[in-house]
Every structure is written in structure tokens, then in C-alpha cells.
Amino acid sequence: MLNIVFMGTPDFAKDSLQALVDAGHNILAVVTNPDKPKGRGMQMLASPVKEYALEKEYCIYQPEKVRNNEEFLQEIKKLKPDIICVVAYGKILPQELLNIPKLGCINVHGSLLPKYRGAAPIQWAVLNGDKQTGVTTMYMDAGMDTGDIILKEEVTIGENETTGELWERLSKIGGKLLVETLELVEQEKAPRQKQGEDFTMAPMLNKQMAQINWEEQSALEIKNLVRGLNPIMGAYSFLEGKKLKLWKVENLEIEEFLNIYEEMKEYSYKLLEITQGTILLADDKKGLYIKAKDGILKVLELQAENARKMNTADFLRGNKIQAGSILTND
């Protein structure tokens, strides 16, 4: 078994740490980001990795920065790790740290590299409507996710799968793949595959992208936006000046919608002329349907301003929405 320093922050990383523990590896120390204020009360909260490390009574480091932090680097050198495992830690590591372990530094990344290097690979796979993604383990170098590939495991993304659901699946796969990778490293059988220059990036998400653009985005693009931002921030629009978040939707062709609600067929000639974002039907039994650029969106889960998330039937029983109302940008 290997002597490991583990570096990671969110629940995605915690699953990898737990997999290492279950496999019998010796965790010398855990490095995670400093506690951050969260919620309305702005209470200081530990990362999922720190919470798990506290349960196991591991030595924990939470440096504000790693680069040019000589005190922290000396502490890691004193531990004399065989290997450093890095999973969603959140900082680019300096070469001086990468040089410390005799077997190198191994990273678990939530994409099939070289596709989606960067901070948000899982989110962008869903936002872009990809059919496949996966997990990659690699030897780390000083670049951002540019190191030599060791192992990959591919998965199919469900048509309606959200970022949160895919995140949970890949986090378990990541832990398993990391354990398999370390077995190969320990046996000196780990492959090394150069990535090459044919890569794409997955930059951090921003709040501005969460606003739905009814005029420009297709029904499928809006659906992918909704599931890609679930549960991170939620895609939103405005109804009568108040923010309305959409958490789960289905996209339908106009013909599909008309086949379900035949009473609407007499208005079919008008559907193409109706303004995008117009609510076509709002009924707690029949559902909530919105006109999109090239189709119809059925809303399955939503959230009014300063309210909790609800399924559509429950929402419409307590909130009156008029057919013909239009969702807008402000």
C-alpha cells in the first residue's frame, strides 16, 4: 500500500478519498481549501473532504495559497509521500510541489481528456448536450490538465440527466479508477499517453449564463441549459418582473404538443407566430407549456422568487399563471 497525501475539496473528491481509504492506502495528510462562509447566516463551513478527514482524524492542511508558500511545501516534504493524489482541489499546483513524491502526482478529472480541460468539465458536457463523457486519471504537470493520461472510463449521459446526477455517478467512478490507477503505478505498469494539442476547455460558470434567451436559444439548448445548471444555480427568466427558475423541463416538437392537446390544433396556424417565451398552457392537471424558438418546453420543476423548488402541479395549485403571459429578460 502507498503513503499518500490527498488534495481535494468537494464531494466529488471525497468519494475518491474514501475509495483510497477502503482500499487500504495510508493517508499521511489531507489538503483542502479553507472553510468558506455559506448560506444566509454566512456560517463558516468545511469542505466535504475536510469533514471526512475530521471523521478519520487525519492531519489536515488548508493553505490559502500553494504557490510560493514555502512553509506549506516544507510540511509536505517532511511527510515523504510516495504519491500525491489530487481530485478537484481547485488550485494549479507549482512544479516544486509536483516534484516532491517519488512516484509523482496523480489527478482524477471528470472528462475524457483532452476534452474539457479546466474547472467545470461535468457541467459543460451537460450544457453542450454531449452524449458521452467519462473520467480520466493522469500524471500531473505544471499545466492545467495537460499531463500524460493513465486510464479512462467512458459513460453515456442520459437524455434528461442533470449535472448533479452525472456528478454523483462520475464521482464514484473516479474513486474506483483512482484505486485501479494506483495499483498500476505501484506495480510500475501504468501507461502514459500524451494528450496532444487537440483539446477543448471547460471554464468556470458565471451567473450571467443562467438567464434564458428565448429569442436566440432553441428548445433543446434551453433544456440543456436547465439540466446543466441543476443543481448549481438554476436557469431563470422573468414573469411579470419576478424571477422564475426552471429546474427540470422536457422539449417537444410542436406536432407532439398538438397531438397531446388536440383542442389546441385550431390555433396551430398561430403557433409559429407566437412570441418565444409565451406560456401556452398553465394547468395543474395538464401542465405548464412554453413556446420556444423551434418547439415547446414542458416545465416539470420550477421555483418562484423567494420560494422553494416545486413540481409543476404543486406550483400551479398555489400560483396563478395566465396562458398568454410572456417570460422576459427582465
N, C-alpha and C positions, 0 to 999 in steps of 0.2 A: 504494500500500500504506500501511497505517496504522501509526503508532507506538503500541505497546500496552504497558500494564502489565497483567500477568496475575496473578490471585489465585485460588488453588485448593490443594487438599490431597490427596485420594485419587486412585486410578487413574481414576475417572470424570472427574476434572478433567484428568488427564494426557493423556487422549485428545483433549480439546479444545485443550490447549496444542500438542500435536503437529499437530493439524489446522491451527492458525494458522501454525505454522512451515512446514508443507508448502505452504500457500497463499501463502507469501512475505511475510507480515507481519513487521514489525520489532519484536522483543520487547525493550523497554527494560529491563525488570526483572520478576522473578517474586517474588510474595509468597506464603508458605505458612506453615502452623503450625509451631511449634518442634518439634524432634525429641522423641520420646517413648520411654520405656522399654517394651520389649515382650518377651514370651516368658519362659521360666523363668529365664533368665540376666539378665533385665531390662536388656538392652543397649539403648543409645540408637539408635533407628532413624529415618532420614529418611523423609519422606513420599514417595510415588511422584512427585509433582510436583517435589520438590526433587532427587530422583535424576535425573530427566530434565533439569532445569535445570543440574545439575552437568555432565552429559554435554555440554551445549551451551555451557557456560561463560558462562551468563547471570549477571547481577547478582541476588543473592538476598537478600530480607529475610524475617526470621522474628520479627516482633514478638509479645510475649506478649499485648499488647492493642493495639487500634487506636483505640478511643475515648479521648479525652483524652491522646493520645500525640503531642504537638506535634513532637517530633524526627522521628518517622516521617512525619508529614504533610508536614513541610517537605522531606524527602527526595523524596517523590513529586512535590511541586510543582516541584522543581528539574528533574525528568525531563521535564516538559511533555508528558505523553502526549496523543495525540489522543483516546484512549478507554481505559477500564479494563474488562477482561473478568473476570467473577467466576463461578467454577464450583465449587460445593461447597467454599467456603473455610472455612465453619464459624463465622463471626462476623457479626453485624449491623454494617453499616458506617455511620459517622456522616455527617451531611449535609455536613460540611466536606470529607470525602474525596470524596463523590459530586459535589461542585461543581468538583473540580479539572480533569477532562478536558473539552475544549471540546465533544466530541460525546457526553458523558455516560458512564454506566456501564451495561454490558450484562451480564445474568445468564442462565445456562443452568440450567433447573430440570427435574428428572426427573418431571414430571407434566403433565397438561393443565390448566393453571391456568384458573380459580381453585380447582380441586380439588387437595387435598393440598398446601397451603402448609406449609412447615416443614422439619424436619430429615430426615425419613425417608419421602419420597413413594413411592419404589420399593417399599420393604418393605411399606408399608400397602396398596398396590394389590394385592399378592400375598396378604397376610394377610386382606384383606377379600374375596378371591375375585373381584376385578374381571375383566372380560373384555377391557377396553381400557385403555390408558394412553398415555403418549407423552412428548414433550419440548416445552418452551416456552422461547422466548427473550423477554426483556422488558427495558425500560428500568428501572433500579433507582430506588427512592426510599427514604426512611428506614424504611419499614415492612418486615415480614417477607414477602417475595414478593408485594408488593401493587402493583408497578409496572405500567405500561402494556405490554400484550402486543404483540410484534412478529410472531413466527412460531410455528406449532405443527406438530408431526408426530405423527400417531396411529399406534399399533401395537396388534396383538392379542396378548393374553397367552395363552400356551399353557396347556392344561388342567393339565399337570404341571410347568410351568416354575417354577424356583426363583427366589428373589430374586437369587442370584448370576448365574444365566443371563440374567435380564432386565436386570440391572445392566450386564452386558457389552454387550448389544445396544443399550441406550439410550445408553451412553457413546459409542459410535461414531456414533450418530445425532446426539447432542448436538454433537460436533465438527463434523459436516457442517452442521448447522443454524446453528451459530455463524458459520461461514465465509460461508454464504448471507446471514445477517443483516448481517454487516459490509459485504458488497457493497452491500446496500440502504442502509445507513447512509451509506456513503461517497458513494453516488450521490444522497443526500437523497431516497430513495424508500421508506424504511422506514415501514410503517404503525404506528399507535398505537391500540390498543384498550383502553379502560378495563375493568377487571375487574368492577366492581360489587360487591355485598355478598353474593352467593350463593356462599359459599366453604366449604371444609372444611379441617381441619388434619391434619397428619401429624407428631405429636410424636415425640421420641426414644423408642427402645425401651428397656425395662428388663428385667432378668433375671427378675423375678417372673412376667412374662407367658409365659415359656418353659415353665412347668410345665403339663402336660396335665391338664385337669379332665375325667375320664372320665364323671362324673355329669352335668355340665352341657353339655359340648360335643358337637355332632353329629359323625358320622364325617367329613363334609365340612369342618366347622370345624377338626377336628384335622388333616386333610390340609393345609388352607390354612396352619395354624399351622406345621406341619413344613416345608413348602416356603417359607413366608415367612421363617422363621428360618434357612434354609440359604443360605449357609454362616456366618451371623453368630454364632450361639450354639447352635443346635440345640434342638428341643423335647425335653422329657425327662419321664420318670416314674421310679418306683422299683420294682424287682423284688427281693423278699427283702431290702429295706433298702439296696440298691445302685442308684446312679443308672444309668439306661439311656436313652441319647439315640437318638431316631428321626430319621434324616436324609432318608429317602425312603419314602413309603407310597402305596398306592392304596386308594380306598374302594370297597366293593362293597355292593350290596344283599344281604340275607340269601338271597334266591332265587338270585342269581348264585353265591354261595358254595356253596349246596346243589347247584346244577347241576354245579359243578366237582367236588365231592366227594360223590358220591351216597351213600357209606357213612355220611355224617353225617345223612342225611334221617330216619333213625329217631329222631334226637334233636331234630328240628326243632321239636317242640312245646315243648321246654325252652329254646330259644334266646332267646326274648323274656324269660324269667325269669332268665337268667344275668346275674350282676353285670357291669356295664360294666368294661372293663379286663381281663376274663378271657381267658387265652390258650386258644384253641380247638384249635389245631393248631400243632405245632412240629416240623418235619421238614426235614432239609437238602435233600431232593429235592422235597417238596411245598410247603414254605414255612412262614412264620410268620403266623398269623392271630389277630387280637384282636377281641373283642366290643366294639363301641361302642354308644352310646346308641340309635342308629337304623340300625345296619348293621354291617359288618365292615371292619376295616382289614387289608390285606396289607402287611407290612413288607418293604421291598426293600433298605434300607440302615440300619445301626444301629451303635451304639458302646457298649461296656460301660465301666464306670468304670475309669479309668486304663489304657485300651486304645485301639487305633487304630480308625478307622472301617472297617467291612467290609460287603460284600454279605451278605445273609441266609444264603445257602448256606454260605459260608465260616465265618460266625459260628457257625452251628449245628453245624458239624463239630467245632468246638473248645469249644463251650459247651453244656452240657445244660440245656434248659428244658423243664419238665414242662407238658403240657397240663393246664389247670385252675388253674395259678398265676395270681395276680391282680396286675396293675400297680396301684400305690397312690400316694398323695400324699406318703408319707414312708417 
